């Protein structure tokens, strides 16, 4: 199975699989826009990706199928600026 990655490159293409707004499952493509930034003491990656209500928690993968994070949310007032929780934070939360 694919392993998680702990870092992303600026401009890197990423893919999310989600079921926002009752959809049966969609794949969204985006790119990493900035290095991680702290929001309430949590590092978040900013991405250019369609993020609809209900996308939070959706897994995000790199082009090789490695888990790189999960969708945290979107910038208010937009559907195309999203924020990801890095997989390292998810693993830390799970005690791994």
Secondary structure, 3 states (H helix, E strand, C coil): CCCCCCCCCCCCEEEEEECHHHCCCEEEEEEEEEEEEEECCEEEEEEECCCCCCCCCCEEECCCCCEEEEEEEECCCCCCEEEEEEHHHHHHHCCC
